[in-house]
Amino acid sequence: MSYKVGIDKKQLSLLPASLDEYVAEDHICHVIYAFTEQIDMVTLGYKYAECKNTGSRPYDPRMMLNLYIYGYLHRLRSSRRLRDETQRNVEVMWLMEGLRPDDKTICNFRKDNAKALKETFRVFAVICRELGLYGREVVATDSVKIRANNSRDNNHNQKDVKNALTRIDKKISEYLNALEEGDREEENEQQPGSSEIKAALEQLKSRKIKYEELSSRLENEREVSTVDPDARVMRTGGEGRRFDTCYNIQTVVDSKNHLVVDFEVSTCSSDAGNLKTMSEKAKEVMDVKTVTNLADAGYYDSADIVACEQSGVRCLVAKRATGGPKKPEGFNREDFIYDREKDVYRCPCQKELSHKWDKKHISGREYRVYNNTPACSKCEKKSSCTTYRYREVLRMTRQDVLDRVDERTLREKALYRKRKEIIEHCFGTIKAIWGYRQFLCRTKTKVTAEMSLTYMAYNLRRIFNISKENHGRLAMVLR
């Protein structure tokens, strides 16, 4: 028995095969092509969407968008790798109709159309809504930190710059002393000559000028990134790095098919204050007036939650841990019971702590302060309660609304448990499976464009898989 016989490489064909024969009818390339063919490139603001009568003919932005969506679907983000695919990948040849742009042209498309790419993602999200792929009832909000194209060494704060200037000044003084003493030669050791010392001094002086300029910039800024000016140091919480220069991608995902509804690139590491913004984005895209939003404890912000509740958003948010570790002995914060009717706290000794004044924490949170100085001064158990003159209990200004949200979150625990499977599925796919752990572009605008392509590719893959499971032809539906 012999092996299976293939086609002879030198065999001539009377009628050459068309590119269309190499791409199956149910291939995802047909979906990409169907989507880009129906969008209005001029309205979205793509460069070269309208051709001029003079100059060299540009590439059709639809073709370039086809190339990028295909690339992000197949873990190809580099312009050079995309260029290589146009020369060897039959599927890309089909999408590009045989065009082979150079890597600079490919790179410039993503750079020049950053805002248009974000709008294209919104158009795709609206198409998902019209196809009934969003449940439009329950969404989950969370953030993912992705490393910026800026190393940790190229990010500076006041402390780093001050220490660097101190080291440089110390080294300069050492070299100056060595120049005054002249060339010295010790046993088995040759000291550097004066010419080498002068060269080293020139390098140190240039470095000092650089750090002095950074120091002057840091008088008005908290930190400075020299490669990507918008990148900021954040706690990554994984990957073996405690801190790194990142962008914080705020994302809202629908519960029905785990499709991304919208996102926003943030340079702030904290999630607090973003729940209302992401909820409004979800309502706008899905065209609804009310929605249930699931979020973790990072979004537990009183003013933000109150704003959500007033705008028709039912929040299910995990309560933020407060008060530090529990004392093994004595009275903890949980031992003080709040009486809503009287607006007082009752301590374990059944004394009432009334509202005295309001104060604002350094974090921006506003609190109502409760105490009972006379009762504390005469209390026999004061040593078990506080080391201060009296015990003070803080209550958030909008705690009544937070209490209702806390009760709702506990009551609907089964629904809240779905938060991770809704939102983490998206993050796990793009970071762990696709390997998108660092941005290639720099500045917030271009990073937003890159994230638009990433989430567009994620949504496209999701609905393509859903369509195949249902034996549907997604390309026909999009047309």
Secondary structure, 3 states (H helix, E strand, C coil): CCCCCCCCCCCCCCCCCCHHHHCCCCCHHHHHHHHHHHCCHHHHCCCCCCCCCCCCCCCCHHHHHHHHHHHHHCCCCCHHHHHHHHHHCHHHHHHHCCCCCCHHHHHHHHHHCHHHHHHHHHHHHHHHHHCCCCCCCEEEEEEEEEECCCCHHHEEEHHHHHHHHHHHHHHHHHHHHHHHHCCCEECCEECCCHHHHHHHHHHHHHHHHHHHHHHHHCCCCCEEECCCCCCEEEEEEECCEEEEEEEEEEEEEECCCCCEEEEEEECCCCCCCCHHHHHHHHHHHHCCCCEEEEECHHHCCHHHHHHHHHCCEEEEECCCCCCCCCCCCCCCHHHCEEECCCCEEECCCCCEEEEEEEEECCCCCEEEEEECHHHHHHCCCHHHCCCCCCCCEEEECCHHHHHHHHHHHHHCHHHHCCHHHHHHHHHHHHHHHCCCCECCCCCHHHHHHHHHHHHHHHHHHHHHHHHHHCCCCHHHHHC
